[in-house]
Amino acid sequence: MWEYSEKLKDHFFNPRNVGEIEECNAVGEVGSLACGDALKLFLKIDPDTERILDARFKTFGCGSAIASSSALTEMIKGKTIEEAIKVTNQDIAEYLGGLPQEKMHCSVMGRDAFAAAVACYRGQPAPRDEIDSRLVCECFGISDEQIRNVVKENNLSTVEQVTHYTKAGGGCGQCRENIVSIISQVRGELKKQRPDETRSRRTMTNIQKIARIQEVVEKEIRPMLQQDGGDVELIDLDGNKVLVALRGLCTSCPSAALTRTGIETKLKELVHPDLFVEEVEG
Amino acid sequence: MRTVYLDNNATTMTAPEVFEAVHPYFLERYGNPSSMHSFGGKLARDVAVAREKLAELLGATPQEIIFTSGGTESDSTAIMSALATMSDRREIVTTRVEHPAVLNLCKHLARTKGYVVRWLSVDKEGKLNMDEVRNQITDQTAVVSVMWANNETGVIFPVREIAEIAYERGALVHTDAVQAVGKIPMNLDSSSIDFLSLSGHKLHSVKGVGALYIKKGTRFSPFIIGGHQESDRRGGTENVPGIVGLGVAASLALQELNPAGLRMRRLRDRLQKGLLEAVPRARVNGNLESRLPNTLNIGFEFVEGEAILMRMDDKGICASSGSACTSGALEPSHVLRAMGVPFTAVHGSIRFSLSRYTTEEDIEYVIREVPGIIEFLRSISPFGRENFDAACTIH
């Protein structure tokens, strides 16, 4: 069991500023269902003074994710963008009376959501989409830039810490060596050694891909199948392989193969041309 | 505040009868059964009685049972013994959904000792594919280790049938029956199972004691080497209070097997029906028929398990989750992932596990309290309903 502070529990059981803002002019979103936590931040910013008039959130996640979101909104409300951008993940953790090490990524998620909302407000691409950043952890969609930031801001020195703060390295673990070299670079132990370029071409992170696939499945594909008494469920994404399970009449439909091709065509068209669909028993 | 304990697959309340029976072994009967004096030596008789009672529950003979420190030690002892006595074979067959006590041991053996591990997959209901079982067990298989019932979903595996297949191929068979013993009948004397592991605290005895069944005639190589206890099969002074407690717990379990099983099943089914009716987008994880009578694993879509547990805890309800956040691991339950539970539901999976002490009032209380918790967490979640916008759309 986690040792959560009373303040954290208070923000979990009585979260402040929950909901959406009808007339918001900035939205920041991080995380995904697949990752186990996600935060959508809504801001109303005064265009003249750049003061944050209102901040609200919707969060899917554990106790500390919900509490971190609540804390973030309390901390930035009333501040100008310039003031609020100085709020670090450590500040969020401290505001809550501390977070268990393994849960520090919740506070990082709060800060990242705010950065994304500010980028949204300024009409810039979200920080995670920047072209010059390189995807390091494919399981959780974490870029080298994000890792560099947490290492710098929190003075981290081990892969384990980076995993606690960003989740990077906490899945398949293949990126751990890369994380080690990023830590060394940031800490000045290695001078400007370029990381291998082969994986630097970046199109879409896994998270963005999953979110987009989910959207297409919900909005485009399921309504189509449901008309014929069938249904489909998204099971998993493995690289570019989309695993789906057919439901209802689809399972007995002699043209199930056509259904699979149909789903694949839609996903190729609307999400990414490299995607392919495999049916699993589900 | 009332406490509703529905986490009996994690551990159980010590039965009052066990507690009573164990008492005298601390202040009065604290001797060592190996001693020459009668003060200690007479305790050997108490250990023997416990062994008889446990043997009766399993449908085995007392000579086939050794006491251990618990389920994990029994699992390690059985698998290591099988590998030691079958040294010409280098393969282990097990499932992807074993308890870490078996799963991590097999991974360790593959990594450090070069054993080949053949992992059996499960379907969406958590069941094994018997064709795959038949194909994977070969004349290269040293040991097949398949749990009797899964701790997360309660799904029961056809262990006796698998043991027959293994027997034909000359492989040894171990089953981790920690969750099954005391909940379903097992007549080991008519089976081909070589080893069976069980744990005391899962069947209303105390923590720190367990047992391993070793079929008569099965070759055995000890894991813990020391004194002559347990007929030279497990060194170390006997945990007399624990062993006595396990014996009493086994008698109680045998007496209660049928009535308690029926009662738990009825209450579990009531809980399942009540929650599924009250909460939309919830699903049972695991096969509905071939399942322990006490276990219910439900996936609530679009909410996260730790948040559910914390809010249930606030209402005095104890359960477990397969969510990543509860363990400190970042990935959710290996069991639910092996079953292909969609990620919309896997993080919000909650395991309720009953015991023979669970009451109707407990179940009604949970059915009253949990739906509101899910509804609240969904109301603050960005997922579900129409809300699937992936990124910033305002410019």
Interface residues (C-beta under 8 A of the other chain):
Chain A: K9 F12 F13 P15 V18 G19 C24 N25 A26 V27 G28 E29 L33 A34 G36 D37 A38 L39 K40 F57 K58 T59 F60 G61 C62 G63 A65 I66 E102 K103 A116 A117 A119 C120 Y121 G123 A126 C139 F140 T163 K167 G170 G171 Q208 I210 A211 R212 Q214 E215 E218 K219 E233 L234 I235 D236 L243 A245 V280 E281 G282
Chain B: D123 K124 F302 V303 E304 G305 E306 A307 M310 R311 D314 S323 A324 C325 T326 G328 A329 L330 E331 P332 G340 P342 F343 T344 H347 S379 I380 S381 P382 F383 N387 F388 D389 A390 A391 C392 T393 I394 H395
